[in-house]
Amino acid sequence: MAVVRSPKDLVAGLLFIAAGIAAIAIAANYTLGTAARMGPGYFPRVLGMLLIVLGAILAARSLRLTGPPLPGWKWRPVLVTLGSVVIFGLIVNHAGLVVSTILLIVMASAASHEFRPREAVISGIALAALAVGVFVIGLKLQIGIWPGAH
């Protein structure tokens, strides 16, 4: 019987495998198409297969390489990060993309014990500018940039 020497790799591998199976299952009813003419189900299925392969490699690695044990579960980072994403989704249409993104980054950064407000605000501003560039300017999505601009 195989002995797990690296529990972190095993758990990561199993999570990748689960995400890959979920992607394939969700895309099962979408048209696959071909490599030359991809349908809406092509990318999720290929990505799902790649996740399954990566997960299998990590799981196999957990049997050969010795690694640290799993750390204890910490609820605060999970709840703060998920809460910041939910708040972003609730306010983005009213507060605009820039303010919502900065708030998301600052709140999610607060989940870490290494939280530095100044660095979080600077990162938030940089990522807000990137989000505006990609989603509003590049992809032409109809998202308000500033509060009341939509």
C-alpha positions in Angstrom: 0.0 0.0 0.0 1.2 3.5 -0.9 2.2 5.9 1.9 1.4 9.6 1.4 4.6 11.5 2.1 3.4 14.9 1.1 -0.2 15.6 2.2 -0.2 19.1 0.7 0.6 17.7 -2.8 -2.1 15.1 -2.4 -4.7 17.6 -1.4 -3.7 20.0 -4.2 -3.8 17.1 -6.7 -7.2 16.0 -5.6 -8.5 19.6 -5.8 -7.2 20.0 -9.3 -8.8 16.7 -10.3 -12.1 17.7 -8.8 -12.0 21.1 -10.7 -11.1 19.3 -13.9 -14.0 16.9 -13.6 -16.4 19.8 -12.7 -15.2 21.7 -15.8 -15.8 18.7 -18.1 -19.2 18.0 -16.5 -20.3 21.6 -16.9 -19.2 21.7 -20.5 -20.7 18.4 -21.4 -23.8 19.9 -23.0 -21.9 22.5 -25.0 -20.8 21.9 -28.6 -17.3 20.7 -28.8 -16.3 21.6 -32.3 -12.8 21.0 -33.6 -9.4 22.5 -33.0 -9.8 24.6 -36.1 -13.4 25.7 -35.3 -13.7 25.5 -31.5 -17.2 25.3 -30.0 -18.1 26.7 -26.6 -17.3 23.4 -24.9 -13.9 22.9 -26.4 -11.8 25.1 -24.1 -13.5 24.0 -20.8 -13.0 20.4 -21.7 -9.4 20.8 -22.7 -8.8 22.8 -19.6 -10.5 20.2 -17.5 -8.4 17.4 -19.0 -5.2 19.4 -18.3 -6.3 20.0 -14.7 -6.9 16.3 -14.2 -3.5 15.4 -15.6 -1.8 18.1 -13.4 -3.7 16.8 -10.4 -2.7 13.2 -11.1 0.9 14.3 -11.4 0.7 16.1 -8.0 -1.1 13.2 -6.4 1.6 10.7 -7.7 4.3 13.1 -6.5 2.8 13.0 -3.0 3.7 9.4 -2.8 7.4 9.9 -3.7 8.5 13.2 -2.3 8.5 14.0 1.4 6.7 17.3 2.3 5.4 19.1 5.3 2.1 18.1 6.9 -1.1 20.0 6.2 -1.3 23.2 8.3 -4.3 23.7 10.6 -7.4 25.2 8.9 -7.7 28.9 9.3 -11.2 30.3 8.8 -10.4 34.1 8.9 -8.5 34.2 5.6 -11.2 32.2 3.9 -14.1 34.2 5.2 -12.4 37.6 4.6 -11.4 36.7 1.0 -14.8 35.3 0.1 -16.5 38.2 1.8 -14.5 40.7 -0.2 -15.4 39.0 -3.4 -19.1 39.0 -2.5 -19.0 42.7 -1.5 -17.3 43.5 -4.8 -20.1 41.7 -6.7 -22.7 43.6 -4.8 -21.3 47.1 -5.2 -19.5 47.1 -8.6 -22.6 48.4 -10.4 -23.1 51.2 -8.0 -19.6 52.2 -6.9 -17.9 51.6 -10.3 -15.1 49.3 -11.3 -12.2 51.4 -9.9 -13.6 51.9 -6.3 -14.9 48.3 -6.2 -11.6 46.8 -7.3 -9.5 48.9 -4.8 -11.9 47.9 -2.0 -11.7 44.2 -3.1 -7.9 44.2 -3.0 -7.6 46.1 0.3 -10.2 43.8 2.0 -8.7 40.6 0.6 -5.2 41.7 1.6 -6.5 42.1 5.1 -6.9 38.4 5.3 -3.1 38.0 5.6 -1.2 38.4 8.8 1.3 40.4 6.7 -1.3 43.0 5.7 0.2 46.5 4.9 -2.5 49.0 4.1 -0.3 51.3 2.0 0.9 48.4 -0.2 -2.7 47.1 -0.5 -4.0 50.5 -1.7 -1.1 50.8 -4.2 -1.8 47.2 -5.5 -5.5 48.0 -5.6 -5.0 51.2 -7.7 -2.7 49.3 -10.1 -5.1 46.4 -10.5 -8.1 48.8 -10.9 -6.2 50.5 -13.8 -5.5 47.0 -15.3 -9.2 46.0 -14.9 -10.4 49.2 -16.6 -7.8 48.7 -19.4 -8.8 45.0 -20.0 -12.5 45.0 -19.4 -13.7 48.5 -20.3 -11.2 49.6 -22.9 -10.1 46.3 -24.4 -13.2 44.1 -24.2 -15.7 47.0 -24.3 -17.8 45.7 -21.4 -20.5 48.0 -20.2 -19.2 48.5 -16.7 -19.2 51.9 -15.0 -15.7 53.0 -14.2 -16.7 55.5 -11.5 -19.6 55.8 -9.0 -22.7 56.9 -10.9 -21.0 56.6 -14.3 -23.1 53.7 -15.6 
